[in-house]
Structure formats: structure tokens, C-alpha cells
Amino acid sequence: MEYLAHYDKKTGEKQSLKEHLNSVAQFASVHLSSTVEFDDICNEMIRKIIYWMGYLHDLGKYTDYFQEYLINDKENHLKNHAHISACYIYSFLSNIESNKKLNMDSQKILTFLCYLCIRLHHTSLKTEGLFPRGIWKDLYVLSEHLNKKSCNIFKDLCLEYKLTFEEFCSYFDIKKLENNKSYFEYIPTKFHSGRISDPKWYFLLIYLFSLLIDMDKLNSADIEPQSATNVPPDNVTAYLIRKHGKNFNSDFIGKREEVRKKMLEVINDLSDEEIRNVRFFTLSAPTGIGKTLSSLQCILRLQQRIQQIQGYTPRIITAIPFINIIEQNKLEYENVFGEDARLVVHHRFSDFSSTNSSKEEMPVDKALLETESWEGDVILTTFVQLFQSIFTGENRLLKKINKIAGSIVVLDEAQAIPEDYMPLIGATLQLISKFYGTRFILMTATQPKLLEFGDLLFAMEKMKFNKNKRIELIPNSEKYFKDLDRTKFVPLLNKRLNNEEFIELFFEKWSKDKSALIVVNTIKRSIELYTKLKKELEKINSNVPIFYLSTNIIPLKRKQVIKEIRELLSKRQPVILVSTQTIEAGVDMDFDMAFRDFAPIDSLIQTAGRVNREGKKGKFLPVYIIQLENDNHYVYQLCHRQSTIELLTQKEEILEPEYGGLADKYYNLALERGVSDVSKRLWEEGIMKLKFDTLKEFKLIDNIGEVYDVFIEKKDSKATALADAYEEVFKYKDEFHYDLREILPESLAKQFGNTLSVFQRKTLLRLIRSRMSEYMVQIRVSRLKDNVPIEFKNRGNIDSNFYWVPPGQFENYYDEETGFKDESGNSFII
């Protein structure tokens, strides 16, 4: 009899069980990073364990119950295969000789975590409610059934060269497992009570789980995982010459070149021992100094040296706080890498169909899986994707975490990590660097003392942890700050201003030949100021164009606005832009002056980075810091706000060279406040006690209430075609006749026929939804309540979790200039 792991009844495609198990075992063993180890659990021990986990993770599929279900759709609750497979692996690993080198407690904990990985490999990790009454009944039936088939299974798996038949059969003894309560059933209780208390178990568990499910899913989709490949660092130099042409030797470019060459010198001068052991690098540089490309060349050289010294090529993972910066970086990366590397771009709305795969004409459903698995040489992603995938038990998110091991991870704009999470994330990065062998590069204009916050948490938990050596990639980086004379802060914080008072101040400071940026903290305020300023400009017959930018307008419109402003600024024409802090998120513009509602120090510095970027407009151009009434409490706790005001008001003007010192003082004050309650809870309950329900509380972006997507179906736009296609795919049952060429390139559209597999349907929905996102805004529930759009399901009678603005009611809900209409007035941040 041929035993199957997977079978598609529509296409007739099938995969034998022995081939699947052997492949997953081989892939997991080969792609275990050589840098992974957990104190006394060495890399070689983990390699043996993950091999056997892969080889036996679907052992329960050998039952007739599963085979009948797979081939003939015969339902039986005994078809479930994961738990019996997990029980077998527990017994099997308990008897592996290499595991016995550990002390008894460590051996039993490790073996239980392996059991957990296999039991839950089709669902999410948990440690609560694992052993309800009656759970053993079905396991006895399945165990007896498999034991009767043991001779066939033993031969099919070709196990005669790995263990004896008697040994193989002995591991089906469920009675022995049920009676072993202290070292099996009670282990979760020991974690929850704190009797087992070591963070390494969390990081070991999510790594093993990730590696297993990643290799399992890739093999099931017939994708062979690839090791990362090197890209020559000189690719960056070649691109810079192409990019700047005749301007390559200008003063501004010259300063960037000086920084780039110094960074390369730092990497070149590292000893072999430092290459092996240094895990943290910092890159402290002012905005506009060319960090993106300079750091990329530096990373490629570091990658090259690691390959030469340690014999493996690390993957490069760049994490960025905001989605809208990603597209900008993607273009730069594509120009550097070309066909030399597989670039994977992964965020909520990423268009995975454009993934630069090493395989030509890769089917789009496989491209989706590669994207979600970070199966590439270079990964460009968001903080949300990175950190929400570390602090979770969710299967879909965890599958990519194994790719972090041994990689070079760049945290661009690290100061964007919320302060309350800095102790948790700072400690986590240090442990990941230790256990996974990951190197981190922290890039920011103002180093936020992320690792020092982690040290605070270690001290609070009375954990002994050797401080990591940290290397600054720009020696004497303070020199570049001291040399800057582009901007200055002008704090005007003695009074909280209403809209009319601010507009009066604006016209007092602004002149018609100047471009001005106004950044506020709420959408409500931004719309009010934009509307009033526009009217005032009309009164004085000003021909200076005024623009509005926030996440309240659809992404398609945002791109148009940014493009138009850039074109005007490049021609040195004055413009006025009213924005939320969306403008701070890597939007490369260059104004003559700025007005910034009170915000954290780093946000103020980010706004200043949008003024006089190249230093060609004069010296110390003003960034006025004001307080608009009732708004800044959304971005600041009361105690933090007061301490920041005291720092800012010590001088009438703060010149750009002083920004770094200002940020340093602020973070020292923050360190004095100690570990936040939220970091403490997530660490103690989530990481130490393996309570995955607690980890669900981790939210990198504070939503201030629930957020919903609203699809804006503009008249005479591609939006209607996308919505029609989404409905057709959603309704699909047996046949599919929509002409996808209306919304997709022909090369993509032709991949989908009249019948769709489950995975093809899911892929197509994701593909269409990513394109629909160009017409979507994210609106908080509090803003929807007084002007509620129609639910999208009413458009075509399909289930959906987002709202819809029909073309015929466009004006009721949406304004072309300012976006979604908020009748309630309760707009919040961004």
C-alpha cells in the first residue's frame, strides 16, 4: 500500500508520506543555523532533535483513518494525526543517547517542548488546557492501530538502519506516557507557577516550532528552501555612481561618501574574533547622511566576512517602522541587487507577485508562501511583522522566525519602538543574539538606549547576563552632528494654542517665498487647520499651493500628493503642507521651515529632518515647537510630557548640533523611570511562563480603539474592477469565469484557470486585497460611529470584515482633499 501525505483530488497530484517525512527531516537538519545553541543544548544536539522531529512529525498519517479521509473523504475523528505523532516523538526522544547528556530536568523539558511542537504544528502554540479529561482515550486506539501496522511503517520509513524494530514498537506505549505526570502532563503547570524559570525555553520552543512548520509547509508546496547567497559590496558603489552621475563629487555627496568609506573601514578593521562574537552594531547618523545605502554596503561587507570566517552566508533582514518607507527602500535595494539576490518584501499589503525569485515564472501561490516564510536572501519588512512574529504563538506568524537565526537584522529608525516596549524588546534582542547567533544593527539619528532598557529588565529579574560588546559603525559620529547647521528648534511652549491662535502665529512667522511644513498629532486637527489655512490664503489672494497629507486619504492619493509636492519643491517653488506624523515616516521632502505640535523628542527630530535636508537653504532654519490645545496627550503620558517640556524650555533656541544631547538626556530620564508595567507583564507571564494568551496583549501599534478598513470605491476607477473580482473569487465554488486581465498583468492572470485549489483561491484573494489596499483607509471605530459606511458584504452578499463607500455615496463619506469624513469629530493619531 502507498501511504500519502497530501492528495489533491481535483488535480490528482499526490505526495507520498515517506518522501514528505524524509524531505522535512533533511531540510530541517540542513537549514538549522549553525549559530543556534541554548547554553548546554549544543547545535549538534538540536540538529539531531530537529531531524527526528521532521522525520516523525506526521507518523499518525499512517493510520487507515487518515488515509481514508485523505483519499475518499471518509470522516472520522480518529483521522487527527498530530497528537499521536507527538506522543511518539516524546517517547522516542526520551531515549536518544545525546539527550541524556543533559540533566534530568532539562532533558524532560526539552522533550516536552518537542512534543508540543508536533502536537500543535497545524495550529498555534499554547500551554494551557492541554490535557482535558478523556484526552487519552483516542490515543490508546490510535496507538494500538499503529502498533498493528508497525511492520509496514518500519519498512516504509526505511528505519532498519536507524533503530531496531523492537525499539520502534516500544515507543507506542501510551500507558507509560499517561502515567508520567510529573515529567509530562505537569510541565506546563511548572512553567505557569514559576518553578521552571528560564527564558531560553521560550526561544528554543518558538525556534523549533518555526523551523518544523516552515519546512513542512514549504515541502508540501513543493518549494525547496534555499540558503542565502552573497552579493558583492561593490554593487552599492556602482549604483551610487549611476544614481548621482556628474554630482557624485559634489560637497553634499562628498560628505555621504566620507561616511560610507568610514563605515566600510570599521568592518574591514574588525578582527576575526570580533566578527565571530560581536552581535550588536550601532549606526548613529543625522538624517540626510545617506544611511540606507551606506549601511547596506556595510552589511554586505559584514556578510562577506562572516562567510569567509564562519563558513555560512547570513540572510539580511531590514525592518522598518512604517509601510510607506518600504517602497522607497525597495527601489534602492532592487537597483543594488538586480538579479544577484532574491529580495522579499513583506508587510500587510505587500504585492508578493513581484517577488524577485531565483526561479523564473514562479506560480503566484508559491510566491505568497515564499514571501510569508521569508524565503529569500534579503528581506525587507516592518517592525510589526518582525516583533509581532516574535511575541506570539500564532502558527502563521511564527513560521518565519527561524530565518532570524544567524542573520544580520537591521532595525532602521529604532527610536520608533514604543518606549513602554523598549525593556521587553531590548532584552529579547540580547537573548536572540545569544541563542540564535543573530547580529543586529541599530540605525537611528538618536540612539534610544534600547539595550540599556533591556539591561534594566534583566536587573529587575535578577538575571545575570553579560553585557554585549557594541560597535559604532561611524567612529566619532558626534562630529557629524556638531558640524550640522541646517535647523534649530524654537520652542514656543508657554501657551496652548487654539486653531485661530496657531494660524495667527503661522502668518507671523511665514513669508510667501518660503515652503512650510505643519505637523500635528491628530487627523481632526490636521483637517481643521488645512481648511482654515486654505481659506486664509484665498483671502489674501496667495497663489502658494497648500496640500494635505495623512492616513485619512487613500494610499493612491497620498502618493500623488507626495509626488506633486516633491516636483514643486525641486523647482524651489513655495508650498505649504499640513500633515500628521505620516510625514515623519521616511517621506523625503525638503522644506524651508516647520511647525510641530508637541511630541516626543525623536518625533521632533524626525520633523526637523524634513527641513533644509541638504543644508543648501541657509543656516539654522526654524522648526517651531508649539502646543495645540487638547491634542498632545494622545502621544504622550503626562509625566513624560512635563519632563520633555522642561528639557526643551531650558533655552530659547536649540541648535541642530544639540539635538543628540537633548535626546540623550531624555532617554536617561526614561531609564530612571524603570521598566514599564507592560514590558514586565509580557516578560514574566508570556516569555518566562509560556502563557501565549498573555502575549496576545503585545501590540506594537497602539490602536486607541479598534480599527477597520474602509474601501473607497471611487467613480471611474480601477477600484470597481478590483471589488468585482474580489467578490467573484470569494464566491467561488466549482467554476470561475472572471477575466482577471482587467486587474492583473496577463502573466499573472493566466496562472489561474476555471478551477481553483484552496490555496490558489486564498492566494488570489490576498493578491486582489493587496491591490484594493490602494483604495483603503484605516478608520477607528470611534470615528465610524456617527458616519458609518456600508459593510462591504452588502455590495455582493459575501462575508467580509471591512466597510465600503459606494460610488453613488462618495461625497457623503469621502473628500478628495482631506479623505474620510468624520462627523463625530473624535479623530485620533495619524
ZAMARGU-4260 file (C-alpha; in steps of 0.2 Angstrom, whole numbers, plus 5000, padded with zeros to 4 digits):
<rodrens>
0) 5000/5000/5000 | 5006/5018/4996 | 5004/5029/5011 | 5001/5048/5006 | 5005/5064/5015
5) 4995/5075/5003 | 4982/5072/4989 | 4973/5085/4978 | 4958/5076/4971 | 4955/5089/4958
10) 4972/5088/4950 | 4977/5071/4955 | 4993/5077/4962 | 5000/5067/4977 | 5015/5066/4988
15) 5020/5050/4997 | 5021/5051/5016 | 5039/5043/5017 | 5045/5056/5004 | 5037/5070/5014
20) 5044/5065/5031 | 5061/5062/5024 | 5062/5079/5015 | 5056/5088/5030 | 5069/5080/5041
25) 5083/5083/5028 | 5078/5101/5026 | 5076/5105/5044 | 5093/5097/5048 | 5102/5106/5034
30) 5093/5123/5037 | 5096/5123/5056 | 5108/5138/5058 | 5125/5133/5064 | 5124/5148/5076
35) 5110/5141/5086 | 5113/5134/5103 | 5105/5136/5120 | 5118/5135/5134 | 5120/5116/5137
40) 5109/5112/5122 | 5123/5112/5109 | 5120/5114/5090 | 5123/5096/5086 | 5111/5090/5099
45) 5097/5102/5091 | 5102/5096/5074 | 5098/5078/5079 | 5082/5083/5088 | 5075/5093/5073
50) 5079/5079/5061 | 5069/5066/5071 | 5055/5079/5073 | 5054/5081/5055 | 5055/5063/5051
55) 5041/5058/5063 | 5030/5073/5064 | 5017/5065/5053 | 5019/5047/5059 | 5000/5047/5063
60) 4996/5049/5045 | 5000/5031/5043 | 4983/5026/5051 | 4969/5020/5040 | 4958/5033/5047
65) 4969/5047/5040 | 4972/5038/5023 | 4953/5035/5021 | 4949/5053/5024 | 4963/5060/5013
70) 4959/5049/4998 | 4940/5045/5000 | 4934/5060/5011 | 4929/5047/5024 | 4926/5057/5040
75) 4932/5050/5057 | 4938/5060/5072 | 4952/5047/5073 | 4959/5054/5057 | 4968/5068/5068
80) 4987/5063/5067 | 4996/5077/5076 | 4994/5071/5094 | 4998/5053/5092 | 5014/5058/5082
85) 5019/5070/5096 | 5017/5056/5109 | 5028/5045/5099 | 5041/5058/5097 | 5041/5061/5116
90) 5045/5043/5119 | 5057/5042/5105 | 5067/5057/5110 | 5067/5052/5129 | 5078/5038/5124
95) 5091/5047/5112 | 5108/5045/5119 | 5113/5063/5116 | 5099/5070/5126 | 5105/5060/5141
100) 5120/5072/5142 | 5108/5085/5149 | 5102/5084/5167 | 5086/5076/5170 | 5075/5092/5172
105) 5082/5099/5156 | 5080/5083/5146 | 5062/5081/5151 | 5058/5100/5147 | 5066/5099/5130
110) 5057/5083/5126 | 5041/5090/5131 | 5043/5106/5120 | 5047/5094/5105 | 5031/5085/5109
115) 5022/5102/5110 | 5029/5107/5093 | 5022/5092/5084 | 5006/5091/5093 | 5002/5109/5088
120) 5010/5110/5071 | 4994/5113/5062 | 4988/5126/5075 | 4995/5139/5087 | 5006/5136/5102
125) 4998/5136/5119 | 5002/5128/5136 | 4985/5130/5144 | 4971/5117/5143 | 4982/5104/5135
130) 4976/5089/5145 | 4957/5089/5147 | 4948/5074/5155 | 4947/5059/5142 | 4960/5065/5130
135) 4970/5048/5132 | 4955/5038/5125 | 4958/5041/5107 | 4977/5040/5109 | 4975/5022/5115
140) 4965/5017/5100 | 4977/5026/5088 | 4992/5018/5097 | 4986/5001/5096 | 4981/5003/5077
145) 4998/5010/5073 | 5006/4996/5083 | 4997/4983/5072 | 5004/4992/5056 | 5021/4994/5064
150) 5030/4982/5052 | 5024/4991/5037 | 5028/5008/5044 | 5045/5002/5049 | 5049/4996/5031
155) 5041/5011/5023 | 5051/5023/5033 | 5067/5013/5030 | 5071/5014/5048 | 5081/4997/5049
160) 5097/5007/5048 | 5092/5019/5062 | 5085/5008/5076 | 5079/4991/5079 | 5061/4985/5076
165) 5058/4982/5094 | 5064/4999/5099 | 5052/5006/5086 | 5037/4997/5093 | 5041/5001/5111
170) 5038/5020/5108 | 5020/5017/5105 | 5017/5014/5124 | 5004/5027/5128 | 5001/5020/5146
175) 5019/5024/5151 | 5017/5042/5145 | 5000/5044/5153 | 5007/5039/5170 | 5022/5050/5168
180) 5013/5065/5175 | 5027/5074/5184 | 5039/5075/5169 | 5025/5076/5156 | 5007/5082/5160
185) 5013/5093/5174 | 5027/5103/5165 | 5015/5117/5159 | 5010/5119/5177 | 5028/5120/5182
190) 5031/5134/5170 | 5015/5144/5175 | 5019/5143/5193 | 5037/5149/5190 | 5045/5133/5196
195) 5053/5132/5179 | 5060/5149/5176 | 5072/5152/5161 | 5069/5162/5146 | 5079/5150/5135
200) 5064/5138/5134 | 5053/5151/5126 | 5066/5155/5112 | 5070/5137/5110 | 5052/5132/5108
205) 5047/5146/5095 | 5063/5141/5085 | 5060/5123/5085 | 5041/5126/5081 | 5046/5138/5067
210) 5059/5128/5059 | 5047/5112/5059 | 5032/5121/5052 | 5042/5131/5039 | 5050/5116/5032
215) 5033/5106/5032 | 5024/5120/5023 | 5037/5123/5010 | 5039/5104/5006 | 5020/5102/5005
220) 5020/5116/4992 | 5035/5108/4983 | 5046/5123/4987 | 5064/5118/4991 | 5071/5130/5004
225) 5087/5139/4999 | 5102/5145/5009 | 5106/5164/5007 | 5119/5170/4994 | 5132/5183/4994
230) 5130/5200/4985 | 5147/5209/4981 | 5148/5225/4992 | 5154/5234/4976 | 5136/5233/4969
235) 5132/5248/4980 | 5146/5259/4974 | 5141/5255/4956 | 5124/5260/4959 | 5129/5276/4968
240) 5139/5281/4953 | 5124/5278/4941 | 5112/5287/4953 | 5122/5303/4955 | 5132/5304/4939
245) 5140/5321/4937 | 5135/5326/4955 | 5145/5311/4963 | 5159/5323/4968 | 5148/5337/4975
250) 5150/5343/4993 | 5134/5335/4999 | 5138/5319/4991 | 5156/5320/4996 | 5150/5320/5015
255) 5140/5305/5012 | 5155/5296/5003 | 5166/5300/5018 | 5153/5292/5030 | 5151/5277/5018
260) 5170/5274/5017 | 5172/5276/5036 | 5159/5263/5039 | 5167/5251/5027 | 5184/5254/5036
265) 5176/5249/5053 | 5170/5232/5046 | 5187/5229/5037 | 5197/5233/5053 | 5187/5220/5064
270) 5197/5205/5070 | 5191/5188/5066 | 5186/5186/5084 | 5176/5201/5083 | 5167/5195/5068
275) 5163/5179/5077 | 5157/5187/5093 | 5151/5204/5091 | 5132/5204/5090 | 5127/5222/5091
280) 5132/5237/5079 | 5125/5254/5081 | 5124/5267/5067 | 5121/5285/5074 | 5120/5297/5060
285) 5109/5313/5056 | 5095/5312/5044 | 5101/5315/5026 | 5118/5307/5028 | 5113/5293/5016
290) 5111/5279/5029 | 5101/5267/5018 | 5114/5264/5005 | 5130/5266/5016 | 5123/5254/5029
295) 5118/5242/5015 | 5136/5241/5008 | 5142/5239/5026 | 5131/5225/5029 | 5136/5216/5013
300) 5154/5218/5018 | 5150/5211/5035 | 5140/5196/5027 | 5156/5193/5016 | 5167/5192/5031
305) 5156/5181/5041 | 5155/5169/5026 | 5174/5169/5025 | 5177/5166/5044 | 5162/5156/5049
310) 5158/5147/5033 | 5140/5152/5031 | 5131/5167/5022 | 5119/5176/5034 | 5102/5182/5027
315) 5099/5201/5028 | 5083/5207/5036 | 5079/5225/5036 | 5065/5230/5047 | 5057/5247/5045
320) 5044/5255/5056 | 5032/5261/5043 | 5025/5253/5027 | 5027/5269/5017 | 5046/5269/5019
325) 5047/5251/5012 | 5043/5256/4994 | 5056/5269/4994 | 5069/5257/5001 | 5063/5243/4989
330) 5068/5254/4974 | 5085/5257/4981 | 5088/5238/4985 | 5082/5232/4968 | 5094/5244/4960
335) 5108/5237/4971 | 5104/5219/4970 | 5097/5217/4952 | 5097/5198/4948 | 5110/5194/4961
340) 5099/5191/4976 | 5081/5186/4980 | 5073/5201/4988 | 5057/5198/4998 | 5046/5212/5003
345) 5034/5208/5017 | 5021/5219/5025 | 5002/5219/5027 | 4999/5225/5009 | 5014/5218/5000
350) 5012/5213/4982 | 5020/5196/4983 | 5018/5194/4964 | 5033/5205/4961 | 5044/5195/4972
355) 5062/5193/4964 | 5063/5174/4965 | 5078/5164/4959 | 5065/5153/4949 | 5058/5161/4933
360) 5039/5161/4931 | 5036/5155/4949 | 5017/5152/4952 | 5010/5166/4962 | 5003/5154/4975
365) 5021/5148/4979 | 5027/5166/4979 | 5015/5170/4993 | 5022/5156/5003 | 5040/5161/5000
370) 5035/5179/5005 | 5027/5174/5021 | 5041/5162/5025 | 5054/5175/5022 | 5062/5163/5009
375) 5074/5175/5001 | 5092/5182/5003 | 5086/5199/5008 | 5070/5203/5017 | 5063/5220/5018
380) 5049/5221/5031 | 5041/5231/5045 | 5043/5232/5064 | 5026/5225/5066 | 5030/5209/5055
385) 5046/5206/5065 | 5041/5209/5083 | 5023/5203/5081 | 5031/5186/5075 | 5042/5185/5090
390) 5030/5188/5104 | 5016/5176/5098 | 5011/5158/5097 | 5002/5160/5081 | 5007/5147/5068
395) 5006/5159/5053 | 5017/5172/5061 | 5030/5160/5069 | 5034/5150/5053 | 5047/5164/5048
400) 5056/5166/5064 | 5069/5153/5061 | 5075/5164/5047 | 5081/5176/5060 | 5094/5164/5067
405) 5112/5168/5060 | 5105/5183/5051 | 5110/5201/5050 | 5095/5211/5056 | 5094/5230/5053
410) 5082/5240/5064 | 5080/5256/5054 | 5074/5271/5064 | 5075/5260/5080 | 5068/5275/5090
415) 5051/5272/5083 | 5049/5257/5095 | 5037/5262/5108 | 5045/5267/5125 | 5034/5255/5135
420) 5041/5240/5125 | 5059/5245/5125 | 5064/5234/5140 | 5055/5219/5133 | 5062/5221/5115
425) 5079/5226/5122 | 5081/5211/5132 | 5074/5200/5119 | 5086/5206/5106 | 5100/5202/5118
430) 5094/5184/5120 | 5091/5181/5102 | 5108/5187/5098 | 5115/5174/5111 | 5104/5159/5107
435) 5101/5162/5088 | 5118/5170/5084 | 5109/5184/5076 | 5118/5201/5073 | 5108/5217/5075
440) 5112/5234/5068 | 5103/5248/5076 | 5101/5263/5065 | 5094/5280/5071 | 5099/5298/5072
445) 5096/5297/5091 | 5101/5280/5099 | 5086/5277/5111 | 5096/5266/5123 | 5086/5251/5118
450) 5099/5238/5125 | 5101/5248/5141 | 5082/5246/5143 | 5084/5228/5141 | 5098/5228/5154
455) 5085/5236/5166 | 5074/5221/5164 | 5087/5209/5167 | 5092/5218/5183 | 5074/5218/5189
460) 5073/5200/5186 | 5090/5197/5194 | 5096/5188/5179 | 5115/5188/5176 | 5118/5192/5158
465) 5135/5198/5151 | 5134/5214/5143 | 5136/5213/5124 | 5150/5222/5116 | 5143/5236/5104
470) 5152/5243/5089 | 5148/5260/5082 | 5149/5260/5063 | 5153/5278/5062 | 5168/5282/5073
475) 5166/5299/5082 | 5148/5300/5075 | 5145/5315/5086 | 5157/5325/5074 | 5143/5324/5060
480) 5130/5331/5072 | 5142/5345/5078 | 5146/5350/5060 | 5127/5352/5056 | 5119/5369/5055
485) 5103/5365/5045 | 5090/5368/5058 | 5086/5374/5075 | 5071/5371/5087 | 5062/5386/5093
490) 5051/5381/5107 | 5035/5391/5109 | 5028/5381/5123 | 5022/5395/5136 | 5004/5394/5130
495) 4992/5381/5122 | 4985/5387/5106 | 4968/5385/5098 | 4967/5385/5079 | 4965/5403/5077
500) 4980/5407/5088 | 4990/5395/5078 | 4985/5402/5061 | 4990/5420/5068 | 5007/5413/5073
505) 5009/5404/5056 | 5007/5420/5046 | 5018/5430/5058 | 5032/5418/5055 | 5029/5413/5037
510) 5033/5423/5021 | 5026/5419/5004 | 5043/5414/4997 | 5045/5400/5009 | 5039/5382/5009
515) 5032/5377/5026 | 5028/5360/5034 | 5015/5359/5048 | 5014/5343/5058 | 5001/5339/5071
520) 4996/5324/5081 | 4978/5321/5076 | 4968/5319/5060 | 4954/5330/5067 | 4966/5344/5070
525) 4975/5342/5053 | 4959/5344/5043 | 4953/5359/5054 | 4970/5368/5051 | 4971/5364/5032
530) 4953/5370/5029 | 4956/5386/5039 | 4973/5390/5031 | 4966/5387/5014 | 4953/5400/5017
535) 4965/5412/5024 | 4976/5410/5009 | 4962/5413/4997 | 4958/5429/5007 | 4975/5436/5004
540) 4975/5430/4986 | 4990/5420/4989 | 4995/5408/4975 | 5005/5397/4986 | 4998/5379/4984
545) 4993/5371/5000 | 4992/5352/5002 | 4985/5339/5015 | 4993/5323/5019 | 4988/5309/5032
550) 4982/5291/5033 | 4964/5298/5031 | 4966/5299/5012 | 4969/5283/5002 | 4987/5277/4998
555) 4984/5281/4980 | 4980/5299/4983 | 4995/5300/4996 | 5007/5295/4983 | 5000/5308/4971
560) 5001/5322/4984 | 5019/5317/4988 | 5024/5317/4970 | 5017/5334/4967 | 5025/5342/4982
565) 5042/5335/4978 | 5041/5341/4960 | 5036/5359/4966 | 5050/5359/4980 | 5063/5353/4967
570) 5059/5368/4957 | 5061/5379/4973 | 5043/5384/4972 | 5035/5388/4989 | 5022/5376/4996
575) 5013/5373/5012 | 5009/5355/5018 | 4998/5351/5033 | 5001/5333/5039 | 5000/5321/5053
580) 5016/5312/5058 | 5014/5302/5042 | 5027/5314/5035 | 5040/5308/5048 | 5039/5291/5041
585) 5053/5292/5028 | 5045/5304/5017 | 5059/5313/5008 | 5055/5331/5007 | 5064/5347/5010
590) 5055/5362/5017 | 5061/5380/5022 | 5053/5379/5039 | 5042/5368/5050 | 5029/5370/5064
595) 5027/5354/5075 | 5014/5351/5088 | 5022/5345/5104 | 5028/5327/5103 | 5042/5315/5109
600) 5059/5321/5106 | 5063/5309/5092 | 5047/5314/5083 | 5053/5332/5084 | 5070/5327/5077
605) 5061/5317/5063 | 5051/5333/5058 | 5067/5343/5058 | 5074/5331/5046 | 5061/5337/5033
610) 5069/5355/5033 | 5084/5360/5024 | 5090/5342/5022 | 5105/5346/5011 | 5110/5362/5020
615) 5108/5372/5004 | 5094/5384/5010 | 5104/5393/5024 | 5109/5390/5042 | 5098/5385/5056
620) 5081/5386/5048 | 5067/5386/5061 | 5057/5371/5067 | 5044/5379/5079 | 5038/5368/5093
625) 5021/5373/5099 | 5007/5366/5110 | 4990/5364/5102 | 4976/5363/5115 | 4970/5345/5119
630) 4980/5335/5107 | 4997/5330/5113 | 4991/5319/5127 | 4987/5306/5113 | 5006/5304/5110
635) 5012/5307/5127 | 5009/5302/5145 | 5008/5317/5157 | 5024/5314/5167 | 5034/5311/5150
640) 5027/5327/5143 | 5032/5338/5158 | 5049/5331/5158 | 5051/5334/5139 | 5044/5352/5141
645) 5057/5356/5154 | 5071/5349/5143 | 5065/5360/5128 | 5062/5376/5138 | 5080/5377/5145
650) 5085/5388/5130 | 5076/5399/5118 | 5084/5390/5104 | 5091/5373/5102 | 5103/5371/5088
655) 5105/5355/5077 | 5122/5350/5085 | 5112/5350/5102 | 5099/5338/5096 | 5109/5322/5101
660) 5112/5328/5118 | 5094/5333/5120 | 5089/5315/5116 | 5102/5308/5127 | 5095/5317/5142
665) 5078/5312/5138 | 5082/5293/5137 | 5092/5295/5153 | 5076/5302/5162 | 5066/5287/5154
670) 5079/5274/5161 | 5077/5282/5178 | 5058/5278/5177 | 5062/5260/5176 | 5054/5245/5167
675) 5036/5248/5161 | 5022/5238/5168 | 5018/5231/5151 | 5036/5225/5147 | 5036/5217/5165
680) 5020/5208/5162 | 5024/5202/5145 | 5041/5196/5150 | 5036/5187/5167 | 5020/5180/5161
685) 5022/5177/5142 | 5041/5173/5140 | 5045/5166/5157 | 5029/5156/5160 | 5025/5152/5141
690) 5007/5160/5143 | 5004/5163/5125 | 4987/5171/5128 | 4996/5185/5138 | 5007/5188/5123
695) 4992/5192/5113 | 4992/5209/5123 | 5008/5214/5113 | 5003/5227/5101 | 5017/5237/5093
700) 5005/5250/5086 | 4993/5257/5100 | 4976/5257/5091 | 4967/5268/5104 | 4952/5258/5100
705) 4948/5245/5086 | 4952/5250/5068 | 4943/5245/5052 | 4947/5245/5034 | 4936/5256/5023
710) 4936/5253/5005 | 4933/5269/4995 | 4926/5264/4978 | 4930/5279/4968 | 4920/5283/4952
715) 4928/5278/4935 | 4942/5270/4944 | 4951/5253/4945 | 4943/5251/4962 | 4926/5244/4955
720) 4935/5231/4944 | 4945/5225/4960 | 4929/5224/4971 | 4920/5214/4957 | 4935/5202/4956
725) 4936/5200/4975 | 4918/5195/4976 | 4919/5183/4962 | 4934/5174/4969 | 4926/5174/4987
730) 4910/5166/4980 | 4920/5153/4970 | 4914/5135/4972 | 4916/5124/4956 | 4919/5136/4942
735) 4927/5153/4940 | 4925/5164/4924 | 4930/5182/4929 | 4943/5189/4917 | 4957/5193/4928
740) 4966/5203/4915 | 4956/5218/4920 | 4965/5219/4936 | 4981/5209/4934 | 4995/5208/4922
745) 4992/5194/4909 | 5007/5184/4915 | 4999/5183/4932 | 4981/5181/4926 | 4985/5166/4916
750) 4991/5156/4931 | 4973/5154/4937 | 4961/5143/4927 | 4942/5140/4928 | 4945/5129/4944
755) 4955/5135/4959 | 4963/5124/4973 | 4960/5130/4991 | 4977/5138/4991 | 4975/5146/4974
760) 4959/5154/4980 | 4967/5161/4996 | 4982/5167/4986 | 4971/5176/4973 | 4961/5184/4987
765) 4977/5190/4995 | 4983/5197/4978 | 4967/5206/4975 | 4966/5213/4993 | 4984/5220/4991
770) 4978/5230/4976 | 4962/5235/4984 | 4973/5242/4999 | 4977/5257/4987 | 4959/5262/4989
775) 4958/5259/5008 | 4959/5269/5024 | 4960/5263/5041 | 4947/5271/5052 | 4945/5269/5071
780) 4928/5263/5077 | 4926/5280/5087 | 4926/5289/5070 | 4914/5277/5061 | 4900/5278/5074
785) 4892/5294/5068 | 4895/5292/5049 | 4895/5273/5047 | 4899/5267/5029 | 4890/5252/5022
790) 4898/5235/5026 | 4906/5228/5010 | 4896/5212/5012 | 4881/5221/5006 | 4889/5225/4990
795) 4888/5207/4983 | 4882/5197/4998 | 4899/5190/5004 | 4907/5189/5021 | 4919/5202/5024
800) 4927/5212/5038 | 4928/5229/5031 | 4917/5243/5026 | 4913/5251/5009 | 4910/5268/5002
805) 4899/5265/4986 | 4902/5277/4971 | 4885/5284/4972 | 4888/5289/4990 | 4906/5295/4988
810) 4903/5313/4993 | 4894/5308/5009 | 4909/5299/5016 | 4924/5305/5007 | 4933/5321/5002
815) 4945/5321/4988 | 4957/5333/4998 | 4955/5328/5016 | 4949/5310/5015 | 4936/5301/5026
820) 4923/5312/5033 | 4922/5311/5052 | 4905/5318/5058 | 4909/5313/5076 | 4925/5324/5077
825) 4934/5311/5088 | 4949/5309/5076 | 4965/5301/5083 | 4983/5300/5079 | 4989/5298/5061
</rodrens>
